[in-house]
């Protein structure tokens, strides 16, 4: 089976769990363990790019929070974990029970980091699942390879992508999957949770960037989003029309202006178009700490 795991605040721990791979705001590590493939996402620099915490949390089935360092980031990362339905594993280096008494996190479990790999496998999948023939790959990198052409790296969020399947670029241009690769091996298909390299025919690398979606159907793009919102009860943000926030979904993040909020759902106008669909999860960021203060589902 394939698992996507986030290590939210410890590149050291992520490096112990897997072998370092690509970097693009998030460092991705890889590991084969008991015939299972693990992709471990860890923010490369929490201080400089805190949105990478939100991205890692959203793309993962299970997230690990390290208590090795009880610093200013730990509390706000725990608040972020409380806003989203995920398996949350908390390491036991330090006792943070007093901190957790004020933050409710469903699905949390305290673990010893030496047993982290086994605990990850116990958790299984979380997040969005769909039926049918459609597939979705969230892209984190796109580039040209001599002799091959356009290659995109990403994670299959749902469905099964196969060699020779048609695929659409964000601008609607149709292409074909020339080949697929995972863990340096050629494969014929890739399902949910697979970290995959996709060689494309008919689509140029400059047509795809981090945060885009590859699919066998055309993803509608929109600058207007309506979201059912859940706010943290710790340092709760006063939601007001005209305020600007950073919205994170998958590998993408975009500034958006709040147009209307009725206490449950909010309408945002984004600074640029986004590839999203109903049911996608969103995390909301502000400049003040805790920076991740709300979550939502696109409706």
N, C-alpha and C positions, 0 to 999 in steps of 0.2 A: 504494500500500500504506500501511497505518497502522502506526506504530511507537510504542511506549511506552519512553521513555528516562528514566533517573534521573541527575541531577547531584547527587552525594551531599554535596559540601562546598564548593560555590561558587555562591551565588545570582548572582554577577556573570557567571560563565560561562553559567549557565542563561539569563540575560537577553540574552546575546549570541546564543544559539541560537534563542530564540523570543520571542514577545510575551507579556507577563505576563497571566494570566487570573485564575481564582479562587484564593482562599487558604482553607485550613482545616487548619492545622498543616503542610500541604504546599502550596507555591505551584506551580501548574501553568502552564506556558508552552506556546504553540502556534506551529507553523511549517509552512508548505507549502514543500517543497523538492523540485525536480525531479519534480513531480506526486505526491510522497509527503507524507503528513500525519504530523507528529511531535508527540507530546505529551511534554513534558519536565517531570518531577516533581523538585522540589528542596525539601528541608526548609527551612521558613521560619526556624527558629531552632534550630540543632544543639545549642546549649548548653542551652536551656530544655526542649526536647522531643526527646530523642535517639531516642525510638521512631519519629520521623518518618523517620530514616535507614533503619531496618528496613522500614518501610512502603514507602518509595520503592524500595528494593532488591527487595522481593518483587513489586511490581506491574509492574516494568520488564523488558523483554527484554534491554536493554543498560544498563549503568551506567558513568558516567564519574567518575573520581576525579581531582581537580585537585591538582597538586603545587605550585601557586603559593605556598601557605603550608604550610611543614613545621611543623605545630603538634601539640598534644597529641591532636587529633582524628584526624589522618591515620593514625596507626598503628592505632587501634581500628577505623577505617573499613575499612582494608585487611584486618584480621582478619575483619571481617564479610563482606567479599567472598570470602574464602577458604572460607567455610562454605556457600556456595550456588552452584549450577551456573548461571552467567550469563556473558554476554559482558562483560568488564571492560576499559574503555579508560582508560589512565593517561596524563595529560598530561606533557609533557617539560620544564616550566619548571625543575624541579630534579631532580638525580640522586638517586634514592632506592634505588639498587641494593643498598646495604648493608642497608636496611630490608627490602627484598623478599627478601633472601637467607634470612631467617628465617621468611618467610610464603609458603607455596605457594598460588598462585592459578591455577587452571586457566583457560584461555581469556583470559588477560590479554594486552594489546597496548599498547605505548607509542605515543602519537600526538602530533602538534602540534595545538594547539587550533584553529588556522586551518583544519585539514582535518577537524574533528570531525564535521561533517554528512555528509561522504562516507564516513567510517569507520563511522558509525552504520548507513548503508544497506548496507554490506558485511556487517554482522553478521547481519542477518536476525532471525528469531524465536528465542526460547528459552522455557523453562518449559513449563507444562502445555498440552497440546492434546487435544481430544476429538473423537470422531466422533458423528454422530447429530443429532437435531433439537432437543435441549435447548440453551438459552442461559443464560449467567450474566453478570450485570452487577454489579460491585462498586461500591457507592455511596459517594461521599465528601461529598455534600451533598444536602439536601432542603429545599424551601421552596414557598411558595404564590406564584403569579403571577396577578394580577388578570385576569380574563377567560379564564384557561386552567385554573387549578386547581393541582394538585400537580405539581411538576417535580422530578425527581431528576437529579443529575449523577453520572456514573460512567464506568467503563471496562469494555468488553466483554472478559471473560476467555476465553470460548470460545463457539462457536455463533454463530447469526445471529438477532438480534432484529428483528422486523418490526412495522410499524404494524398495529394491530388484534389483535396477539397477546395472549392472556391472560397475566397475570402475577400472582404472589402476593407479598403483603407478608410480613414476618417472622412476623406473628401468624397467617398462614394465610389471610387475607382475599384473595379473588380480585378482580382488577381487569383493566383493559384498557389497552394502550398506545394513547393517543389520537394522539400524533405523536412523531416523532424529529427531533433536530437535531444537526448536527455542524459545527463551524467556522462557526457562524451561518447554516448552510444547512439547509433542510428536506430530509430524506432518507426513503426508504421502508424501509430496512433498515440494520443496523449489525452488522459482524462483528468478529472478534478484533482487539483493539488500538485500537478506535475509542473516542475520548473522546466520549461521547454525552449529550445532554440528553433525558430521557424525560418526556413529559407523560402523566400517568396519569388514568384515569377509574375511580372507585370506590374509590380508596385515598387517605386523608388524609396530608398531609405529616408529621404528628406520629407516624404509624405507621412511619416510616422514618428512620433516622439513619445517620451516617457509620459505615462498617464493615459495614452490612447488605448482603444479597444480594437482587437482583431476578432472578427466573427464571420460566420457564413451568412449573416444577414446584415443589412445596413442599419447601423445604430443611429438613431435620430440624435441630432445635436441641438442643444437649447441654451439660451442665456437666462431663461426664467425657470426657477425651480420652486416647487411647493413641498415643504418638508414637515412631517410630524416631529415635534421637538421634545426631547427630554433634557432638562437642565439639572446640573449639579446643585445639591442643596448646601454645598460648601462654597462660600464666596460667590453666591449666585449672581449672575450677570443681570443687570436691568436692561431687558430687551426694549429697544426704542426704534421707531421708524427712522430711516436715514443713517443708522449706524452701519459701519462696514466691518465685516468679519472675514476670516479665512475659512473656507469650506474645503475639507479634505475628503476625497472618495477614491478608494483604491490607491493607485500610484499618483493620482492627480491632486492638485490643490489650486484653488482659484479664489480671488477676492470677490465678495458679493455684498451688495447693499440690501439691507432689510427694508422691504416695502410695506409689509403688513404682518402683524402678529396678533392672534386672537386668544392667546394663552395656551394653545395646543399646537396649532399649525402656523408656519411662517412662510412668507413668500420672499424670495431673494432674486435680485437681478445681478447676474454675474458679469464680471469685467470682460469675459470672453465666453465663447460657446464651450459646453462640456459634453462629452459622450457618457451619458448616464441612462438608466432605465428605472422604472418604478420598482420599488423594493430595495434599491441600493442604499447602503448605510453611509451616513455622513458624520464626520466629527467637526465641531465648530471650535475655532481658535480665536482668541483675542490677544492683545499685547500684555495685559496684566496677568499675574499669576493667581490661580492656576490657569495656564494658557488654554488647555482643553477644558472647556466649561460646559459643553453640551453635545448631544448626539441627536441623530434623527434618521428617519426613513423617508426616502423620496416617494411622494404619492402622485 
